[in-house]
Amino acid sequence: MSVASHDDVGLTERSLDPDPIRQLRRWLEEAERAGIAFPEAMALATADARGRPSVRHVLMKGLDERGVLFFTNLGSRKGRDLAENPHAAAVFLWRELDRQVSLAGPVEPASREEAETYFRTRPREARLGAWASRQSQPVASREELEAAYRAASERFPGEDVPLPPHWGGFRIVPETFEFWKGREHRLHDRFRYTRGPDGWRLERLYP
Ligand SMILES: Cc1cc2nc3c(=O)[nH]c(=O)nc-3n(C[C@H](O)[C@H](O)[C@H](O)COP(=O)(O)O)c2cc1C
């Protein structure tokens, strides 16, 4: 007999999609339906050439068989880390559902066309902000930041605010995924997908 209560719906090999991308999409949709704000927010870990890690949240802006897409300032700490060491890990947490998904793998730059296409969907103010921000650099004051924003606004007075050269996307190409579901008595369910030559291998892990 299971130690879990009847309302503690766990994970089984059969309930998980054999394709982790489809499984992640399913969980994202369920998080959205559950009313969770920004279910696509993920903590993104990178490391520099010497292996020193750093972590911050970003929004996932694309998910398909090619991997997990996000956009950022290329000169930011994460942008510089990824230029030196193109590997990343990311983790989503949907606390209300007691679910977590982590993934890791090499990172590829997204094409300029993809970055252009996404950048055009952003409001003008956000596009101006991308021109104004030297992300992760020290700034002397709030006033200096706002002056940079005004300068960008004067430089691009209309709707046409182009993609800055220092802004772009990255795609994590996951080699592993882990799906975690909290269960009673800390006997949580964990399943790891590992990419192999013949597709994805799925195995249960001790919690
Ligand atoms: C929920 C949330 C979503 C965010 N999304 C992004 C994003 O998609 N891209 C981005 O560059 N920064 C995003 N940020 C800001 C980053 O967390 C971070 O402060 C910034 O990118 C600089 O990080 P770095 O200096 O480590 O490179 C987000 C912050 C939060 C809290």
The ligand as an SDF file (V2000), in Angstrom:
LIG
                    3D

 31 33  0  0  0  0  0  0  0  0999 V2000
   10.5940   37.5590  -13.1130 C   0  0  0  0  0  0  0  0  0  0  0  0
   11.8090   38.1900  -13.7600 C   0  0  0  0  0  0  0  0  0  0  0  0
   11.9980   38.0530  -15.1280 C   0  0  0  0  0  0  0  0  0  0  0  0
   13.1090   38.6010  -15.7460 C   0  0  0  0  0  0  0  0  0  0  0  0
   13.2960   38.4020  -17.0890 N   0  0  0  0  0  0  0  0  0  0  0  0
   14.4340   38.8300  -17.6760 C   0  0  0  0  0  0  0  0  0  0  0  0
   14.6980   38.4980  -19.0460 C   0  0  0  0  0  0  0  0  0  0  0  0
   13.9050   37.8090  -19.7240 O   0  0  0  0  0  0  0  0  0  0  0  0
   15.8680   38.9370  -19.5740 N   0  0  0  0  0  0  0  0  0  0  0  0
   16.7710   39.6730  -18.8520 C   0  0  0  0  0  0  0  0  0  0  0  0
   17.8130   40.0440  -19.4010 O   0  0  0  0  0  0  0  0  0  0  0  0
   16.5610   39.9790  -17.5640 N   0  0  0  0  0  0  0  0  0  0  0  0
   15.4060   39.5730  -16.9550 C   0  0  0  0  0  0  0  0  0  0  0  0
   15.1920   39.8650  -15.6230 N   0  0  0  0  0  0  0  0  0  0  0  0
   16.2420   40.5980  -14.8760 C   0  0  0  0  0  0  0  0  0  0  0  0
   17.3530   39.5930  -14.4610 C   0  0  0  0  0  0  0  0  0  0  0  0
   16.9140   38.8210  -13.3660 O   0  0  0  0  0  0  0  0  0  0  0  0
   18.6980   40.2590  -14.1240 C   0  0  0  0  0  0  0  0  0  0  0  0
   18.5490   41.2090  -13.0810 O   0  0  0  0  0  0  0  0  0  0  0  0
   19.3530   40.9550  -15.3090 C   0  0  0  0  0  0  0  0  0  0  0  0
   19.1350   40.2300  -16.5140 O   0  0  0  0  0  0  0  0  0  0  0  0
   20.8520   41.1150  -15.0880 C   0  0  0  0  0  0  0  0  0  0  0  0
   21.4120   39.8550  -14.8100 O   0  0  0  0  0  0  0  0  0  0  0  0
   23.0000   39.5480  -14.8830 P   0  0  0  0  0  0  0  0  0  0  0  0
   23.7270   40.7730  -14.3910 O   0  0  0  0  0  0  0  0  0  0  0  0
   23.1870   38.3730  -13.9840 O   0  0  0  0  0  0  0  0  0  0  0  0
   23.3130   39.2320  -16.3130 O   0  0  0  0  0  0  0  0  0  0  0  0
   14.0620   39.3390  -14.9840 C   0  0  0  0  0  0  0  0  0  0  0  0
   13.8620   39.4820  -13.6010 C   0  0  0  0  0  0  0  0  0  0  0  0
   12.7500   38.9180  -13.0040 C   0  0  0  0  0  0  0  0  0  0  0  0
   12.5790   39.0800  -11.5100 C   0  0  0  0  0  0  0  0  0  0  0  0
  1  2  1  0
  2  3  1  0
  2 30  2  0
  3  4  2  0
  4  5  1  0
  4 28  1  0
  5  6  2  0
  6  7  1  0
  6 13  1  0
  7  8  2  0
  7  9  1  0
  9 10  1  0
 10 11  2  0
 10 12  1  0
 12 13  2  0
 13 14  1  0
 14 15  1  0
 14 28  1  0
 15 16  1  0
 16 17  1  0
 16 18  1  0
 18 19  1  0
 18 20  1  0
 20 21  1  0
 20 22  1  0
 22 23  1  0
 23 24  1  0
 24 25  2  0
 24 26  1  0
 24 27  1  0
 28 29  2  0
 29 30  1  0
 30 31  1  0
M  END
$$$$
